[in-house]
Amino acid sequence: MTARKLLRHIFRFRGFKESLKLAIKGIGYLFLYHRNMRIIFMLGIAALLLGIYLELRGIELAAVCITITLVFMAEIFNTAIEMMMDMMTDKYHTLIKLIKDIAAAVVLLTSLNAIAVGYIIFIRRIFVR
């Protein structure tokens, strides 16, 4: 095999359609087997609908959407890290527990940020009406 063919084989790109299917499978798994993802999804949809109902400006809706996405991403990474750590060993290990705790802390911080953003954006609209 020539060097060019070898490089093409090594750096072969999956088609967009295939990548999209794999990503959707991953999201489907999270929704089916992880309660927290369903809760985050429902709260995110509720916040978005409330923003639309309260007629938030575009920049405010964008901030809400970005915040919701950040919480989703934190939970996805947390789940992936927990699964990788569980795959490594069944036995209790102090460092693995610490890694899982740190990953959970990321979700906590993004959730606290989401509460702060929600408060800043929604509080005036709710009580001024």
ABEGO torsion letter per residue (X at the ends): XBAAAAAAAAABBBBAAAAAAAAAAAAAAAAAABAAAAAAAAAAAAAAAAAAAAGBBAAAAAAAAAAAAAAAAAAAAAAAAAAAAAAABABBBAAAAAAAAAAAAAAAAAAAAAAAAAAAAAAAAAAAX
